């Protein structure tokens, strides 16, 4: 969730792009899963992006409402069951094979083994 600083005169424009109003905080925000690139002119005006998430928002990436929320995308992979991805798992081995996640894990394992 990315909070925006939207002037009253521009509220209809923000709403048309998909922004929503939070009555508790009395601010407009971009819901999770909505691309934030179209909201750049309102995001950089001292908006509370929650957890320092302003950088991904400026790049048009996805902004999460809280840290630790699992998101499927370029850097996350949905697994069919709850397991530890750092331990070998026969059920997840096929899903992880050849992914960027697996390549990064192998790279880190090589670094750790040299320490």
N, CA, C and O atoms as CSV, one atom per row, in Angstrom:
chain,resi,resn,atom,element,x,y,z
A,1,UNK,N,N,0.849,-1.163,0.000
A,1,UNK,CA,C,0.000,0.000,0.000
A,1,UNK,C,C,0.896,1.227,0.000
A,1,UNK,O,O,1.823,1.334,0.803
A,2,UNK,N,N,0.611,2.144,-0.902
A,2,UNK,CA,C,1.392,3.366,-1.022
A,2,UNK,C,C,0.457,4.541,-0.753
A,2,UNK,O,O,-0.515,4.741,-1.482
A,3,UNK,N,N,0.748,5.321,0.294
A,3,UNK,CA,C,-0.061,6.498,0.581
A,3,UNK,C,C,0.380,7.648,-0.312
A,3,UNK,O,O,1.562,7.797,-0.620
A,4,UNK,N,N,-0.590,8.456,-0.721
A,4,UNK,CA,C,-0.358,9.544,-1.655
A,4,UNK,C,C,-0.711,10.885,-1.023
A,4,UNK,O,O,-1.492,10.949,-0.074
A,5,UNK,N,N,-0.138,11.937,-1.553
A,5,UNK,CA,C,-0.510,13.295,-1.186
A,5,UNK,C,C,-1.200,13.897,-2.403
A,5,UNK,O,O,-0.549,14.418,-3.309
A,6,UNK,N,N,-2.528,13.815,-2.409
A,6,UNK,CA,C,-3.324,14.239,-3.554
A,6,UNK,C,C,-4.073,15.520,-3.196
A,6,UNK,O,O,-4.868,15.522,-2.256
A,7,UNK,N,N,-3.836,16.611,-3.928
A,7,UNK,CA,C,-4.623,17.819,-3.699
A,7,UNK,C,C,-6.096,17.550,-4.005
A,7,UNK,O,O,-6.419,16.727,-4.861
A,8,UNK,N,N,-6.983,18.251,-3.300
A,8,UNK,CA,C,-8.415,18.031,-3.472
A,8,UNK,C,C,-8.834,18.195,-4.931
A,8,UNK,O,O,-9.686,17.449,-5.414
A,9,UNK,N,N,-8.257,19.143,-5.626
A,9,UNK,CA,C,-8.620,19.398,-7.022
A,9,UNK,C,C,-8.271,18.222,-7.941
A,9,UNK,O,O,-8.823,18.116,-9.036
A,10,UNK,N,N,-7.357,17.334,-7.508
A,10,UNK,CA,C,-6.919,16.224,-8.337
A,10,UNK,C,C,-7.439,14.873,-7.848
A,10,UNK,O,O,-7.018,13.829,-8.345
A,11,UNK,N,N,-8.352,14.891,-6.875
A,11,UNK,CA,C,-8.823,13.631,-6.292
A,11,UNK,C,C,-9.552,12.752,-7.307
A,11,UNK,O,O,-9.420,11.529,-7.267
A,12,UNK,N,N,-10.314,13.357,-8.211
A,12,UNK,CA,C,-11.033,12.571,-9.210
A,12,UNK,C,C,-10.072,11.885,-10.181
A,12,UNK,O,O,-10.321,10.763,-10.623
A,13,UNK,N,N,-8.988,12.559,-10.503
A,13,UNK,CA,C,-7.967,11.969,-11.376
A,13,UNK,C,C,-7.321,10.763,-10.699
A,13,UNK,O,O,-7.149,9.715,-11.322
A,14,UNK,N,N,-6.966,10.912,-9.430
A,14,UNK,CA,C,-6.356,9.801,-8.687
A,14,UNK,C,C,-7.330,8.634,-8.562
A,14,UNK,O,O,-6.939,7.476,-8.708
A,15,UNK,N,N,-8.581,8.936,-8.294
A,15,UNK,CA,C,-9.599,7.882,-8.160
A,15,UNK,C,C,-9.786,7.139,-9.481
A,15,UNK,O,O,-9.943,5.919,-9.494
A,16,UNK,N,N,-9.769,7.876,-10.591
A,16,UNK,CA,C,-9.929,7.249,-11.906
A,16,UNK,C,C,-8.774,6.300,-12.225
A,16,UNK,O,O,-8.953,5.322,-12.952
A,17,UNK,N,N,-7.589,6.588,-11.681
A,17,UNK,CA,C,-6.423,5.722,-11.913
A,17,UNK,C,C,-6.419,4.492,-11.008
A,17,UNK,O,O,-5.637,3.566,-11.222
A,18,UNK,N,N,-7.296,4.480,-9.991
A,18,UNK,CA,C,-7.384,3.316,-9.106
A,18,UNK,C,C,-7.047,3.586,-7.662
A,18,UNK,O,O,-7.036,2.660,-6.850
A,19,UNK,N,N,-6.772,4.835,-7.315
A,19,UNK,CA,C,-6.481,5.158,-5.910
A,19,UNK,C,C,-7.752,5.023,-5.085
A,19,UNK,O,O,-8.862,5.159,-5.599
A,20,UNK,N,N,-7.570,4.751,-3.794
A,20,UNK,CA,C,-8.704,4.636,-2.874
A,20,UNK,C,C,-8.495,5.566,-1.698
A,20,UNK,O,O,-7.367,5.946,-1.381
A,21,UNK,N,N,-9.593,5.928,-1.052
A,21,UNK,CA,C,-9.560,6.836,0.089
A,21,UNK,C,C,-9.548,6.033,1.380
A,21,UNK,O,O,-10.352,5.115,1.546
A,22,UNK,N,N,-8.638,6.371,2.303
A,22,UNK,CA,C,-8.584,5.758,3.627
A,22,UNK,C,C,-9.175,6.775,4.607
A,22,UNK,O,O,-8.525,7.774,4.913
A,23,UNK,N,N,-10.395,6.539,5.104
A,23,UNK,CA,C,-11.026,7.528,5.981
A,23,UNK,C,C,-10.343,7.663,7.334
A,23,UNK,O,O,-10.419,8.725,7.951
A,24,UNK,N,N,-9.684,6.625,7.808
A,24,UNK,CA,C,-9.006,6.691,9.098
A,24,UNK,C,C,-7.801,7.620,9.024
A,24,UNK,O,O,-7.629,8.483,9.884
A,25,UNK,N,N,-6.972,7.449,8.007
A,25,UNK,CA,C,-5.782,8.288,7.839
A,25,UNK,C,C,-6.085,9.558,7.049
A,25,UNK,O,O,-5.261,10.470,6.976
A,26,UNK,N,N,-7.281,9.603,6.457
A,26,UNK,CA,C,-7.703,10.743,5.645
A,26,UNK,C,C,-6.701,11.031,4.530
A,26,UNK,O,O,-6.284,12.168,4.307
A,27,UNK,N,N,-6.329,9.937,3.832
A,27,UNK,CA,C,-5.363,10.033,2.733
A,27,UNK,C,C,-5.776,9.077,1.624
A,27,UNK,O,O,-6.451,8.075,1.858
A,28,UNK,N,N,-5.356,9.413,0.418
A,28,UNK,CA,C,-5.519,8.518,-0.715
A,28,UNK,C,C,-4.360,7.529,-0.709
A,28,UNK,O,O,-3.261,7.849,-0.256
A,29,UNK,N,N,-4.614,6.331,-1.215
A,29,UNK,CA,C,-3.565,5.312,-1.274
A,29,UNK,C,C,-3.747,4.452,-2.512
A,29,UNK,O,O,-4.828,4.399,-3.099
A,30,UNK,N,N,-2.658,3.773,-2.901
A,30,UNK,CA,C,-2.677,2.818,-4.000
A,30,UNK,C,C,-2.749,1.434,-3.369
A,30,UNK,O,O,-1.855,1.065,-2.607
A,31,UNK,N,N,-3.799,0.652,-3.668
A,31,UNK,CA,C,-3.912,-0.685,-3.077
A,31,UNK,C,C,-2.810,-1.628,-3.569
A,31,UNK,O,O,-2.215,-1.407,-4.623
A,32,UNK,N,N,-2.552,-2.675,-2.793
A,32,UNK,CA,C,-1.593,-3.700,-3.196
A,32,UNK,C,C,-2.014,-4.289,-4.538
A,32,UNK,O,O,-3.201,-4.498,-4.789
A,33,UNK,N,N,-1.042,-4.551,-5.389
A,33,UNK,CA,C,-1.304,-5.185,-6.671
A,33,UNK,C,C,-1.555,-4.218,-7.811
A,33,UNK,O,O,-1.649,-4.638,-8.965
A,34,UNK,N,N,-1.667,-2.922,-7.511
A,34,UNK,CA,C,-1.875,-1.920,-8.556
A,34,UNK,C,C,-0.532,-1.267,-8.859
A,34,UNK,O,O,0.178,-0.850,-7.943
A,35,UNK,N,N,-0.182,-1.177,-10.135
A,35,UNK,CA,C,1.083,-0.545,-10.534
A,35,UNK,C,C,1.077,0.907,-10.066
A,35,UNK,O,O,0.075,1.608,-10.202
A,36,UNK,N,N,2.193,1.344,-9.521
A,36,UNK,CA,C,2.267,2.665,-8.908
A,36,UNK,C,C,2.863,3.738,-9.809
A,36,UNK,O,O,2.934,4.898,-9.402
A,37,UNK,N,N,3.292,3.392,-11.010
A,37,UNK,CA,C,3.949,4.363,-11.889
A,37,UNK,C,C,3.050,5.553,-12.208
A,37,UNK,O,O,3.537,6.680,-12.304
A,38,UNK,N,N,1.754,5.326,-12.373
A,38,UNK,CA,C,0.833,6.406,-12.727
A,38,UNK,C,C,0.630,7.398,-11.584
A,38,UNK,O,O,0.120,8.496,-11.809
A,39,UNK,N,N,1.019,7.034,-10.372
A,39,UNK,CA,C,0.800,7.868,-9.196
A,39,UNK,C,C,2.062,8.601,-8.752
A,39,UNK,O,O,2.100,9.152,-7.652
A,40,UNK,N,N,3.089,8.614,-9.588
A,40,UNK,CA,C,4.390,9.170,-9.205
A,40,UNK,C,C,4.306,10.636,-8.794
A,40,UNK,O,O,5.030,11.059,-7.892
A,41,UNK,N,N,3.448,11.411,-9.426
A,41,UNK,CA,C,3.399,12.838,-9.096
A,41,UNK,C,C,2.842,13.098,-7.698
A,41,UNK,O,O,3.082,14.166,-7.136
A,42,UNK,N,N,2.104,12.144,-7.124
A,42,UNK,CA,C,1.565,12.306,-5.771
A,42,UNK,C,C,2.367,11.515,-4.740
A,42,UNK,O,O,2.254,11.786,-3.544
A,43,UNK,N,N,3.165,10.554,-5.168
A,43,UNK,CA,C,3.891,9.694,-4.237
A,43,UNK,C,C,5.112,10.373,-3.643
A,43,UNK,O,O,5.460,10.083,-2.498
A,44,UNK,N,N,5.765,11.244,-4.352
A,44,UNK,CA,C,7.009,11.830,-3.904
A,44,UNK,C,C,6.865,13.085,-3.069
A,44,UNK,O,O,7.858,13.770,-2.827
A,45,UNK,N,N,5.672,13.410,-2.624
A,45,UNK,CA,C,5.442,14.645,-1.893
A,45,UNK,C,C,5.346,14.400,-0.404
A,45,UNK,O,O,4.399,14.848,0.243
A,46,UNK,N,N,6.322,13.688,0.147
A,46,UNK,CA,C,6.332,13.430,1.585
A,46,UNK,C,C,5.328,12.381,1.997
A,46,UNK,O,O,4.905,12.345,3.153
A,47,UNK,N,N,4.944,11.531,1.073
A,47,UNK,CA,C,3.958,10.501,1.391
A,47,UNK,C,C,4.568,9.443,2.278
A,47,UNK,O,O,5.750,9.120,2.161
A,48,UNK,N,N,3.761,8.910,3.158
A,48,UNK,CA,C,4.189,7.820,4.036
A,48,UNK,C,C,4.003,6.522,3.276
A,48,UNK,O,O,2.886,6.015,3.164
A,49,UNK,N,N,5.101,5.982,2.753
A,49,UNK,CA,C,5.013,4.780,1.929
A,49,UNK,C,C,5.054,3.513,2.757
A,49,UNK,O,O,4.860,2.425,2.216
A,50,UNK,N,N,5.295,3.619,4.036
A,50,UNK,CA,C,5.293,2.439,4.890
A,50,UNK,C,C,6.534,1.610,4.731
A,50,UNK,O,O,6.652,0.861,3.760
A,51,UNK,N,N,7.463,1.717,5.649
A,51,UNK,CA,C,8.654,0.880,5.622
A,51,UNK,C,C,9.657,1.262,4.563
A,51,UNK,O,O,10.421,0.411,4.107
A,52,UNK,N,N,9.677,2.522,4.156
A,52,UNK,CA,C,10.679,2.947,3.181
A,52,UNK,C,C,10.459,2.379,1.803
A,52,UNK,O,O,11.425,2.076,1.102
A,53,UNK,N,N,9.226,2.226,1.398
A,53,UNK,CA,C,8.917,1.607,0.122
A,53,UNK,C,C,8.805,2.614,-1.013
A,53,UNK,O,O,8.252,2.286,-2.062
A,54,UNK,N,N,9.309,3.822,-0.836
A,54,UNK,CA,C,9.173,4.839,-1.869
A,54,UNK,C,C,10.004,4.510,-3.110
A,54,UNK,O,O,9.594,4.849,-4.220
A,55,UNK,N,N,11.145,3.868,-2.955
A,55,UNK,CA,C,11.990,3.563,-4.099
A,55,UNK,C,C,11.324,2.600,-5.084
A,55,UNK,O,O,11.339,2.877,-6.283
A,56,UNK,N,N,10.728,1.461,-4.629
A,56,UNK,CA,C,10.045,0.599,-5.579
A,56,UNK,C,C,8.855,1.286,-6.222
A,56,UNK,O,O,8.540,1.023,-7.383
A,57,UNK,N,N,8.185,2.171,-5.477
A,57,UNK,CA,C,7.024,2.849,-6.036
A,57,UNK,C,C,7.436,3.737,-7.193
A,57,UNK,O,O,6.745,3.792,-8.211
A,58,UNK,N,N,8.554,4.433,-7.048
A,58,UNK,CA,C,9.016,5.318,-8.113
A,58,UNK,C,C,9.392,4.522,-9.350
A,58,UNK,O,O,9.286,5.022,-10.470
A,59,UNK,N,N,9.828,3.289,-9.155
A,59,UNK,CA,C,10.210,2.449,-10.281
A,59,UNK,C,C,9.018,1.726,-10.892
A,59,UNK,O,O,9.178,0.986,-11.863
A,60,UNK,N,N,7.809,1.932,-10.330
A,60,UNK,CA,C,6.627,1.278,-10.856
A,60,UNK,C,C,6.446,-0.124,-10.328
A,60,UNK,O,O,5.585,-0.858,-10.814
A,61,UNK,N,N,7.229,-0.513,-9.352
A,61,UNK,CA,C,7.125,-1.839,-8.783
A,61,UNK,C,C,5.966,-1.954,-7.826
A,61,UNK,O,O,5.184,-1.018,-7.659
A,62,UNK,N,N,5.862,-3.091,-7.208
A,62,UNK,CA,C,4.768,-3.354,-6.310
A,62,UNK,C,C,5.163,-2.986,-4.896
A,62,UNK,O,O,6.263,-3.318,-4.454
A,63,UNK,N,N,4.290,-2.312,-4.187
A,63,UNK,CA,C,4.557,-1.893,-2.829
A,63,UNK,C,C,3.644,-2.673,-1.900
A,63,UNK,O,O,2.441,-2.759,-2.145
A,64,UNK,N,N,4.196,-3.240,-0.841
A,64,UNK,CA,C,3.422,-4.046,0.082
A,64,UNK,C,C,3.008,-3.224,1.285
A,64,UNK,O,O,3.702,-2.285,1.676
A,65,UNK,N,N,1.867,-3.580,1.874
A,65,UNK,CA,C,1.353,-2.812,2.995
A,65,UNK,C,C,2.127,-3.088,4.271
A,65,UNK,O,O,2.137,-2.241,5.165
A,66,UNK,N,N,2.764,-4.216,4.391
A,66,UNK,CA,C,3.580,-4.488,5.555
A,66,UNK,C,C,4.693,-5.457,5.191
A,66,UNK,O,O,4.585,-6.254,4.259
A,67,UNK,N,N,5.742,-5.356,5.948
A,67,UNK,CA,C,6.914,-6.188,5.689
A,67,UNK,C,C,6.597,-7.631,6.044
A,67,UNK,O,O,5.931,-7.889,7.046
A,68,UNK,N,N,7.051,-8.542,5.263
A,68,UNK,CA,C,6.829,-9.951,5.537
A,68,UNK,C,C,5.642,-10.530,4.802
A,68,UNK,O,O,5.376,-11.725,4.924
A,69,UNK,N,N,4.927,-9.732,4.049
A,69,UNK,CA,C,3.797,-10.238,3.284
A,69,UNK,C,C,4.333,-10.980,2.070
A,69,UNK,O,O,5.152,-10.432,1.332
A,70,UNK,N,N,3.902,-12.188,1.850
A,70,UNK,CA,C,4.374,-12.978,0.732
A,70,UNK,C,C,3.721,-12.486,-0.550
A,70,UNK,O,O,2.498,-12.377,-0.633
A,71,UNK,N,N,4.533,-12.194,-1.529
A,71,UNK,CA,C,4.058,-11.697,-2.814
A,71,UNK,C,C,4.673,-12.562,-3.895
A,71,UNK,O,O,5.880,-12.803,-3.880
A,72,UNK,N,N,3.877,-13.027,-4.823
A,72,UNK,CA,C,4.395,-13.798,-5.939
A,72,UNK,C,C,4.763,-12.828,-7.048
A,72,UNK,O,O,3.954,-11.985,-7.434
A,73,UNK,N,N,5.964,-12.942,-7.555
A,73,UNK,CA,C,6.403,-12.039,-8.610
A,73,UNK,C,C,7.817,-12.351,-9.026
A,73,UNK,O,O,8.250,-13.503,-8.973
A,74,UNK,N,N,8.545,-11.324,-9.444
A,74,UNK,CA,C,9.888,-11.513,-9.970
A,74,UNK,C,C,10.847,-12.054,-8.920
A,74,UNK,O,O,11.737,-12.836,-9.255
A,75,UNK,N,N,10.694,-11.666,-7.673
A,75,UNK,CA,C,11.630,-12.067,-6.629
A,75,UNK,C,C,11.053,-13.072,-5.641
A,75,UNK,O,O,11.739,-13.473,-4.700
A,76,UNK,N,N,9.825,-13.479,-5.836
A,76,UNK,CA,C,9.180,-14.418,-4.928
A,76,UNK,C,C,8.585,-15.553,-5.740
A,76,UNK,O,O,8.176,-15.365,-6.886
A,77,UNK,N,N,8.540,-16.715,-5.146
A,77,UNK,CA,C,8.020,-17.883,-5.832
A,77,UNK,C,C,7.007,-18.562,-4.932
A,77,UNK,O,O,7.322,-18.889,-3.788
A,78,UNK,N,N,5.796,-18.782,-5.426
A,78,UNK,CA,C,4.761,-19.456,-4.643
A,78,UNK,C,C,5.054,-20.955,-4.623
A,78,UNK,O,O,5.224,-21.581,-5.670
A,79,UNK,N,N,5.109,-21.512,-3.434
A,79,UNK,CA,C,5.341,-22.946,-3.271
A,79,UNK,C,C,4.030,-23.610,-2.886
A,79,UNK,O,O,3.180,-23.000,-2.238
A,80,UNK,N,N,3.875,-24.854,-3.285
A,80,UNK,CA,C,2.623,-25.564,-3.058
A,80,UNK,C,C,2.333,-25.903,-1.615
A,80,UNK,O,O,1.188,-26.198,-1.271
A,81,UNK,N,N,3.329,-25.868,-0.775
A,81,UNK,CA,C,3.117,-26.200,0.634
A,81,UNK,C,C,4.110,-25.418,1.484
A,81,UNK,O,O,5.012,-24.764,0.961
A,82,UNK,N,N,3.935,-25.491,2.786
A,82,UNK,CA,C,4.789,-24.743,3.708
A,82,UNK,C,C,6.038,-25.561,4.021
A,82,UNK,O,O,5.972,-26.580,4.709
A,83,UNK,N,N,7.162,-25.105,3.512
A,83,UNK,CA,C,8.432,-25.768,3.794
A,83,UNK,C,C,9.518,-24.718,3.914
A,83,UNK,O,O,9.296,-23.548,3.601
A,84,UNK,N,N,10.678,-25.127,4.360
A,84,UNK,CA,C,11.819,-24.235,4.464
A,84,UNK,C,C,12.556,-24.261,3.128
A,84,UNK,O,O,13.135,-25.288,2.776
A,85,UNK,N,N,12.552,-23.151,2.368
A,85,UNK,CA,C,13.178,-23.175,1.046
A,85,UNK,C,C,14.693,-23.317,1.082
A,85,UNK,O,O,15.317,-23.523,0.041
A,86,UNK,N,N,15.301,-23.208,2.277
A,86,UNK,CA,C,16.746,-23.354,2.386
A,86,UNK,C,C,17.148,-24.796,2.677
A,86,UNK,O,O,18.338,-25.109,2.709
A,87,UNK,N,N,16.185,-25.665,2.886
A,87,UNK,CA,C,16.438,-27.087,3.091
A,87,UNK,C,C,15.958,-27.847,1.860
A,87,UNK,O,O,14.984,-27.437,1.229
A,88,UNK,N,N,16.619,-28.939,1.508
A,88,UNK,CA,C,16.176,-29.717,0.353
A,88,UNK,C,C,14.756,-30.251,0.553
A,88,UNK,O,O,14.433,-30.804,1.604
A,89,UNK,N,N,13.923,-30.080,-0.458
A,89,UNK,CA,C,12.536,-30.548,-0.402
A,89,UNK,C,C,12.205,-31.167,-1.757
A,89,UNK,O,O,12.246,-30.473,-2.773
A,90,UNK,N,N,11.881,-32.444,-1.790
A,90,UNK,CA,C,11.597,-33.071,-3.082
A,90,UNK,C,C,10.369,-32.475,-3.767
A,90,UNK,O,O,10.310,-32.446,-4.996
A,91,UNK,N,N,9.397,-32.006,-3.006
A,91,UNK,CA,C,8.190,-31.450,-3.615
A,91,UNK,C,C,8.458,-30.095,-4.278
A,91,UNK,O,O,7.841,-29.763,-5.290
A,92,UNK,N,N,9.373,-29.322,-3.709
A,92,UNK,CA,C,9.652,-27.981,-4.238
A,92,UNK,C,C,10.838,-27.955,-5.190
A,92,UNK,O,O,11.045,-26.961,-5.886
A,93,UNK,N,N,11.612,-29.018,-5.234
A,93,UNK,CA,C,12.805,-29.040,-6.074
A,93,UNK,C,C,12.517,-28.736,-7.527
A,93,UNK,O,O,13.258,-27.988,-8.165
A,94,UNK,N,N,11.442,-29.311,-8.060
A,94,UNK,CA,C,11.089,-29.075,-9.464
A,94,UNK,C,C,10.631,-27.637,-9.682
A,94,UNK,O,O,10.933,-27.041,-10.717
A,95,UNK,N,N,9.909,-27.078,-8.721
A,95,UNK,CA,C,9.411,-25.706,-8.865
A,95,UNK,C,C,10.545,-24.689,-8.805
A,95,UNK,O,O,10.476,-23.645,-9.453
A,96,UNK,N,N,11.591,-24.984,-8.031
A,96,UNK,CA,C,12.703,-24.047,-7.868
A,96,UNK,C,C,13.800,-24.199,-8.919
A,96,UNK,O,O,14.608,-23.291,-9.114
A,97,UNK,N,N,13.827,-25.346,-9.593
A,97,UNK,CA,C,14.899,-25.623,-10.557
A,97,UNK,C,C,14.899,-24.594,-11.681
A,97,UNK,O,O,13.874,-24.354,-12.320
A,98,UNK,N,N,16.068,-23.988,-11.915
A,98,UNK,CA,C,16.246,-23.058,-13.017
A,98,UNK,C,C,15.724,-21.657,-12.777
A,98,UNK,O,O,15.801,-20.816,-13.673
A,99,UNK,N,N,15.194,-21.378,-11.591
A,99,UNK,CA,C,14.668,-20.038,-11.318
A,99,UNK,C,C,15.791,-19.117,-10.861
A,99,UNK,O,O,16.860,-19.578,-10.461
A,100,UNK,N,N,15.544,-17.822,-10.922
A,100,UNK,CA,C,16.510,-16.841,-10.430
A,100,UNK,C,C,16.747,-17.046,-8.936
A,100,UNK,O,O,17.859,-16.842,-8.449
A,101,UNK,N,N,15.710,-17.448,-8.213
A,101,UNK,CA,C,15.843,-17.695,-6.785
A,101,UNK,C,C,16.874,-18.796,-6.543
A,101,UNK,O,O,17.739,-18.660,-5.678
A,102,UNK,N,N,16.781,-19.879,-7.301
A,102,UNK,CA,C,17.706,-21.008,-7.141
A,102,UNK,C,C,19.131,-20.589,-7.495
A,102,UNK,O,O,20.082,-20.992,-6.826
A,103,UNK,N,N,19.282,-19.784,-8.542
A,103,UNK,CA,C,20.620,-19.321,-8.928
A,103,UNK,C,C,21.226,-18.449,-7.821
A,103,UNK,O,O,22.409,-18.574,-7.506
A,104,UNK,N,N,20.422,-17.578,-7.243
A,104,UNK,CA,C,20.906,-16.719,-6.162
A,104,UNK,C,C,21.252,-17.545,-4.935
A,104,UNK,O,O,22.249,-17.272,-4.267
A,105,UNK,N,N,20.440,-18.554,-4.629
A,105,UNK,CA,C,20.707,-19.410,-3.471
A,105,UNK,C,C,22.012,-20.175,-3.652
A,105,UNK,O,O,22.790,-20.305,-2.706
A,106,UNK,N,N,22.258,-20.681,-4.857
A,106,UNK,CA,C,23.498,-21.400,-5.123
A,106,UNK,C,C,24.704,-20.470,-5.028
A,106,UNK,O,O,25.759,-20.865,-4.533
A,107,UNK,N,N,24.548,-19.248,-5.498
A,107,UNK,CA,C,25.626,-18.261,-5.400
A,107,UNK,C,C,25.952,-17.965,-3.945
A,107,UNK,O,O,27.121,-17.942,-3.560
A,108,UNK,N,N,24.918,-17.738,-3.130
A,108,UNK,CA,C,25.140,-17.462,-1.709
A,108,UNK,C,C,25.740,-18.670,-0.980
A,108,UNK,O,O,26.592,-18.514,-0.105
A,109,UNK,N,N,25.289,-19.870,-1.345
A,109,UNK,CA,C,25.841,-21.066,-0.729
A,109,UNK,C,C,27.325,-21.193,-1.038
A,109,UNK,O,O,28.095,-21.629,-0.183
A,110,UNK,N,N,27.738,-20.822,-2.242
A,110,UNK,CA,C,29.157,-20.838,-2.593
A,110,UNK,C,C,29.975,-19.856,-1.792
A,110,UNK,O,O,31.096,-20.152,-1.379
A,111,UNK,N,N,29.398,-18.662,-1.571
A,111,UNK,CA,C,30.085,-17.655,-0.749
A,111,UNK,C,C,30.228,-18.122,0.676
A,111,UNK,O,O,31.296,-17.984,1.272
A,112,UNK,N,N,29.166,-18.676,1.234
A,112,UNK,CA,C,29.201,-19.150,2.629
A,112,UNK,C,C,30.174,-20.295,2.785
A,112,UNK,O,O,30.853,-20.385,3.808
A,113,UNK,N,N,30.262,-21.172,1.802
A,113,UNK,CA,C,31.156,-22.329,1.924
A,113,UNK,C,C,32.623,-21.889,1.923
A,113,UNK,O,O,33.475,-22.604,2.450
A,114,UNK,N,N,32.931,-20.732,1.343
A,114,UNK,CA,C,34.321,-20.236,1.315
A,114,UNK,C,C,34.721,-19.545,2.613
A,114,UNK,O,O,35.904,-19.295,2.842
A,115,UNK,N,N,33.761,-19.239,3.450
A,115,UNK,CA,C,34.081,-18.525,4.708
A,115,UNK,C,C,34.693,-19.410,5.743
A,115,UNK,O,O,35.011,-18.950,6.840
